[in-house]
Amino acid sequence: MARRGRKLVPLTVTDEERETLTRLSRRRKTSQQLAKRARAILLAADGVANREVAKRVGVHEATICAWRQRFLDQRLDALHDEPRPGAPRKVSDEAVERIVTMTLESTPSNSTHWSTRDLAEKVGVSQSTVSRVWRAFNLQPHRVETFRLSNDPLFIEKVRDIVGLYMDPPTHAVVLCVDEKSQIQALERSQPLLPMRPGQPERRTHDYLRHGTTTLFAALDVATGKIIGKCYQRHRAREFLRFLKTIDEEVPDDLDVHLVLDNYATHKTPSVRKWLARRPRFHVHYTPTYSSWLNLVERWFALLSERKIKRGSHRSTRELERDIRDFLSHSNDHPKPFVWTKTADQILASIRRFCQYTLASHTKLNGTSDSGH
């Protein structure tokens, strides 16, 4: 029997209301909560179901229902919270807006970013007030992350090709994400580890002794999550060719092999190309430059580093390789594939928004116009 519920009242907005809602959802000075409500109302006005609106905005479906009803009753006034009981606020909206604006759009003369004390002194509020505002708006000026945009002229084609392999793999074929984790160091702490105790984490010395390096070549089966892996002392084309032969031996002869590779020079030497040309069942798909995130085996490498290498202590490369083989064996005994969820269109749209935001920020910071580009 079909599920019945309360009949949904259509939500419509005027052109003026839509303009105001769009501005609130995009304006950098808008609070996060206000921006979410504006985006939710816009989506609801476009006919998107409450469940899908909740998923896109990141709140519970019941919250969307409440926001929707409040907007129907109070229109734009419903976007703002009603006054709550208790002592009156001591910090005005203007002071909060100034804190947020200065954090996002300026820097102190003697530093690259604001501290709570410097900004509190500049605005004329307490340090705890600045801390509360930063927490409310999720601002962290002390943190910085890195990024690199691909300059590959075939970026779009390669993204569609590889994501297509992940989401709609070919029949009678295996898709393998292949890469090498080079220069894995066998490090031994200079003094014994102190084990974890209640109230105290494990402790180790900051210095260590080096006992050589090894390189792990790995191929992740996208469908099953199983790994084909071999350790070698070096990571030249010669070792890569030996690893390709291992793949050829382990994959049944009646299956095609689709290899997802990056643009490392070792993967494109004449000897490797010649070997692949003589084996028509092998199909190579290169990731775009600076796009290692497209290769799923990198996610498995991260697990290996986190769970086995970073906190390990090895007195030789033999011990290190033994631990790597143990991790490989455990992964294959309990395989868990990484499920790719974003379509190529979603990825490209996200990158497009990021590029537009980056260009706008660059233009604003440098006081230039991009009208001629």
Stockholm file with secondary structure:
# STOCKHOLM 1.0

chainA/1-373         MARRGRKLVPLTVTDEERETLTRLSRRRKTSQQLAKRARAILLAADGVANREVAKRVGVHEATICAWRQRFLDQRLDALHDEPRPGAPRKVSDEAVERIVTMTLESTPSNSTHWSTRDLAEKVGVSQSTVSRVWRAFNLQPHRVETFRLSNDPLFIEKVRDIVGLYMDPPTHAVVLCVDEKSQIQALERSQPLLPMRPGQPERRTHDYLRHGTTTLFAALDVATGKIIGKCYQRHRAREFLRFLKTIDEEVPDDLDVHLVLDNYATHKTPSVRKWLARRPRFHVHYTPTYSSWLNLVERWFALLSERKIKRGSHRSTRELERDIRDFLSHSNDHPKPFVWTKTADQILASIRRFCQYTLASHTKLNGTSDSGH
#=GR chainA/1-373 SS CCCCCCCCCCCCCCHHHHHHHHHHHHCTTSCHHHHHHHHHHHHHHTTCCHHHHHHHHTSCHHHHHHHHHHHHHHGGGGGSCCCCSSSCCSSCHHHHHHHHHHHHHCCCTTSSSCCHHHHHHHHTSCHHHHHHHHHHTTCCTTCCCCCCCCCCTTHHHHHHHHHHHHHSCCTTEEEEEEEEEEEEEEEEESSCCBCCBTTBCCBCCSCEEEEEEEEEEEEEETTTCCEEEEEESCCSHHHHHHHHHHHHHHSCTTSEEEEEECCCGGGGCHHHHHHHHTCTTEEEEECCTTCGGGCTHHHHHHHHIIIIITTCCCSSHHHHHHHHHHHHHHHHHSCCCCCCCCCHHHHHHHHHHHHHHHHHHHHHHHTCCCTTC
#=GC SS_cons         CCCCCCCCCCCCCCHHHHHHHHHHHHCTTSCHHHHHHHHHHHHHHTTCCHHHHHHHHTSCHHHHHHHHHHHHHHGGGGGSCCCCSSSCCSSCHHHHHHHHHHHHHCCCTTSSSCCHHHHHHHHTSCHHHHHHHHHHTTCCTTCCCCCCCCCCTTHHHHHHHHHHHHHSCCTTEEEEEEEEEEEEEEEEESSCCBCCBTTBCCBCCSCEEEEEEEEEEEEEETTTCCEEEEEESCCSHHHHHHHHHHHHHHSCTTSEEEEEECCCGGGGCHHHHHHHHTCTTEEEEECCTTCGGGCTHHHHHHHHIIIIITTCCCSSHHHHHHHHHHHHHHHHHSCCCCCCCCCHHHHHHHHHHHHHHHHHHHHHHHTCCCTTC
//
